[in-house]
C-alpha cells in the first residue's frame, strides 16, 4: 500500500507546473511561427467546431485551463505534430 499523498493536489496547487509552463510556451511558439494572433486561432478553432472568443482563449492559455480534448485540438490547429514529454519536463 502506498501511503504517499501528493501534497500539491491536496493543497490545491497544480501538480505539474513545469509541464503547464512548457505547454504554454509550445503553444505560444506555434502561434508565433504561424504569425497568428488569438483572433486567428479562435477563427481556426471555430472552423473545427469549437466556438471560443479570442479573449477567453488568451485567458485560458495563460492559466492552461484546457481540457485534454481542447488542448489536442488547439495543438492540431496550430500545426504542432508532436511533443516530447522528456523535453516538456526537462
PAZAPA-4460 file (N, C-alpha, C; in steps of 0.05 Angstrom, whole numbers, plus 32768, in hexadecimal, padded with zeros to 4 digits):
% residues 90
    n_x    n_y    n_z   ca_x   ca_y   ca_z    c_x    c_y    c_z   seq   type   mol
   8011   7FE8   8000   8000   8000   8000   8012   8019   8000     1      X     A
   800A   802C   7FF0   801A   8044   7FEE   800C   805A   7FFE     2      X     A
   801A   8063   8014   800E   8078   8025   8016   8094   801C     3      X     A
   8025   8096   8006   802E   80B0   7FFD   8016   80C1   7FF3     4      X     A
   8014   80D9   7FFC   7FFF   80EB   7FF2   800D   8102   7FE4     5      X     A
   8004   8108   7FCC   800F   811E   7FBD   8003   8137   7FC8     6      X     A
   8014   8145   7FD8   800A   815E   7FE6   8002   8174   7FD3     7      X     A
   800D   8174   7FBB   8006   8189   7FA9   7FE9   8187   7FA1     8      X     A
   7FDF   816F   7F9F   7FC3   816B   7F98   7FB1   8171   7FB0     9      X     A
   7FB9   8168   7FC8   7FAA   816D   7FE0   7FA8   818B   7FE6    10      X     A
   7FBE   819A   7FE2   7FBE   81B6   7FE8   7FB2   81C8   7FD2    11      X     A
   7FAA   81BB   7FBC   7F9E   81CA   7FA6   7FB2   81D5   7F92    12      X     A
   7FCC   81CF   7F96   7FE0   81D8   7F83   7FE0   81C6   7F6B    13      X     A
   7FE9   81D0   7F54   7FEB   81BF   7F3D   8002   81AB   7F40    14      X     A
   7FFC   8191   7F3B   8011   817D   7F3F   8027   817E   7F2A    15      X     A
   8022   818B   7F13   8036   818B   7EFD   803B   81A7   7EF3    16      X     A
   8044   81BA   7F03   8048   81D5   7EFA   805D   81D7   7EE3    17      X     A
   8071   81C5   7EE4   8086   81C6   7ECF   807A   81BE   7EB4    18      X     A
   8069   81AA   7EB4   805C   81A1   7E9B   8049   81B7   7E91    19      X     A
   803A   81C3   7EA3   8028   81D9   7E9B   8037   81EF   7E8E    20      X     A
   804E   81F7   7E9A   805D   820D   7E8E   8069   8205   7E73    21      X     A
   8072   81EC   7E71   807D   81E3   7E58   8068   81E2   7E42    22      X     A
   8050   81D9   7E49   803A   81D8   7E35   8032   81F5   7E2E    23      X     A
   8031   8207   7E41   802B   8223   7E3B   803F   822E   7E27    24      X     A
   8058   8228   7E2C   806D   8232   7E19   806A   8225   7DFE    25      X     A
   8065   820B   7DFD   8062   81FD   7DE4   804B   8209   7DD3    26      X     A
   8035   820F   7DE1   801E   821B   7DD3   8025   8237   7DC8    27      X     A
   8033   8247   7DD9   803A   8262   7DD1   804E   8261   7DB9    28      X     A
   8061   824F   7DBA   8074   824D   7DA4   8066   8244   7D8A    29      X     A
   8054   8231   7D8C   8046   8227   7D74   8035   823E   7D69    30      X     A
   8028   824D   7D7A   8017   8264   7D71   8029   8279   7D63    31      X     A
   8040   827E   7D6F   8052   8292   7D63   805D   8289   7D49    32      X     A
   8063   8270   7D47   806E   8265   7D2D   805A   8268   7D16    33      X     A
   8041   8265   7D1D   802C   8269   7D08   8026   8286   7D03    34      X     A
   8031   8298   7D15   802B   82B4   7D13   800F   82BB   7D1A    35      X     A
   8003   82AA   7D2C   7FE7   82AE   7D34   7FE4   82BD   7D4D    36      X     A
   7FCE   82CB   7D50   7FC5   82D7   7D69   7FAF   82C5   7D74    37      X     A
   7FA5   82CB   7D8C   7F90   82BA   7D98   7F77   82BB   7D87    38      X     A
   7F72   82D1   7D79   7F5A   82D3   7D67   7F5C   82BD   7D51    39      X     A
   7F74   82B9   7D46   7F78   82A5   7D31   7F74   8289   7D3C    40      X     A
   7F7E   8284   7D54   7F7B   826A   7D61   7F5E   8264   7D66    41      X     A
   7F4F   8278   7D70   7F33   8274   7D76   7F23   826E   7D5C    42      X     A
   7F2A   827C   7D47   7F1D   8277   7D2D   7F22   825A   7D23    43      X     A
   7F3B   8252   7D25   7F42   8237   7D1D   7F35   8221   7D2E    44      X     A
   7F32   8227   7D48   7F25   8214   7D5A   7F07   8213   7D53    45      X     A
   7EFB   822A   7D4C   7EDF   822A   7D45   7ED9   8219   7D2D    46      X     A
   7EEB   821A   7D1A   7EE8   8209   7D02   7EE9   81EB   7D09    47      X     A
   7EF5   81E5   7D1F   7EF7   81C9   7D28   7EE2   81C2   7D3D    48      X     A
   7ECF   81D5   7D42   7EB9   81CF   7D53   7EBA   81D9   7D70    49      X     A
   7ECF   81E8   7D77   7ED2   81F3   7D92   7ED0   8211   7D91    50      X     A
   7EBA   821C   7D9B   7EB6   8239   7D9B   7EC0   8244   7DB6    51      X     A
   7ED3   8255   7DB4   7EE0   8262   7DCC   7EE9   827D   7DC4    52      X     A
   7EE6   8291   7DD5   7EEF   82AC   7DCF   7F0D   82AD   7DD2    53      X     A
   7F1A   82C0   7DC3   7F37   82C3   7DC6   7F3F   82CA   7DE2    54      X     A
   7F2F   82DA   7DF0   7F35   82E2   7E0C   7F34   82CA   7E1E    55      X     A
   7F1F   82B9   7E1B   7F1D   82A1   7E2B   7F34   828E   7E25    56      X     A
   7F3B   828C   7E0C   7F51   827B   7E04   7F6C   8284   7E11    57      X     A
   7F70   829E   7E11   7F88   82A9   7E1D   7F89   82A4   7E3B    58      X     A
   7F72   82A8   7E48   7F71   82A3   7E65   7F76   8286   7E6B    59      X     A
   7F69   8275   7E5D   7F6D   8258   7E62   7F89   824F   7E5C    60      X     A
   7F96   825C   7E48   7FB2   8256   7E42   7FC4   825E   7E59    61      X     A
   7FBF   8276   7E64   7FD0   827F   7E79   7FCE   826E   7E92    62      X     A
   7FB6   8262   7E96   7FB2   8251   7EAD   7FB5   8233   7EA7    63      X     A
   7FB9   822D   7E8D   7FBA   8211   7E83   7FA1   8202   7E8D    64      X     A
   7F8A   820F   7E88   7F70   8205   7E91   7F61   81F7   7E7A    65      X     A
   7F6E   81E4   7E6D   7F63   81D6   7E57   7F5D   81B9   7E5F    66      X     A
   7F47   81AE   7E56   7F42   8191   7E59   7F55   8184   7E45    67      X     A
   7F5A   816A   7E49   7F6C   815C   7E37   7F64   815D   7E1A    68      X     A
   7F4A   815A   7E15   7F40   815A   7DF9   7F44   8176   7DEC    69      X     A
   7F40   818B   7DFD   7F44   81A6   7DF3   7F62   81AB   7DED    70      X     A
   7F73   81A2   7DFE   7F90   81A6   7DFA   7F99   8197   7DE1    71      X     A
   7F8F   817F   7DDD   7F97   8170   7DC5   7F8D   817F   7DAB    72      X     A
   7F75   8189   7DAC   7F6B   8198   7D95   7F7B   81B1   7D90    73      X     A
   7F81   81BF   7DA5   7F90   81D8   7DA4   7FAC   81D2   7D98    74      X     A
   7FB9   81BE   7DA2   7FD4   81B6   7D97   7FD2   81AF   7D79    75      X     A
   7FBD   81A1   7D72   7FB9   8199   7D56   7FB4   81B1   7D44    76      X     A
   7FA3   81C3   7D4D   7F9E   81DC   7D3D   7FB7   81EC   7D39    77      X     A
   7FC8   81EC   7D4E   7FE1   81FB   7D4C   7FF7   81ED   7D3E    78      X     A
   7FF2   81D4   7D35   8005   81C5   7D25   801B   81B7   7D36    79      X     A
   8016   81B3   7D4F   8029   81A4   7D60   8024   8187   7D5C    80      X     A
   8038   8179   7D4F   8036   815D   7D48   803D   814B   7D5F    81      X     A
   8050   8153   7D70   8058   8142   7D86   8064   8152   7D9C    82      X     A
   8063   8147   7DB4   806F   8153   7DCB   807E   813D   7DDA    83      X     A
   8095   8143   7DE4   80A5   8130   7DF3   80A1   8135   7E11    84      X     A
   8097   8121   7E1F   8093   8124   7E3C   80AD   812A   7E4A    85      X     A
   80C3   811D   7E40   80DD   8122   7E4C   80E5   813F   7E49    86      X     A
   80DF   814B   7E32   80E6   8167   7E2D   80D4   817A   7E3E    87      X     A
   80BB   8172   7E42   80A9   8182   7E52   80B1   8183   7E6F    88      X     A
   80BC   816E   7E79   80C3   816C   7E96   80E0   8172   7E9B    89      X     A
   80F0   8177   7E86   810D   817C   7E8A   8112   8197   7E96    90      X     A
***
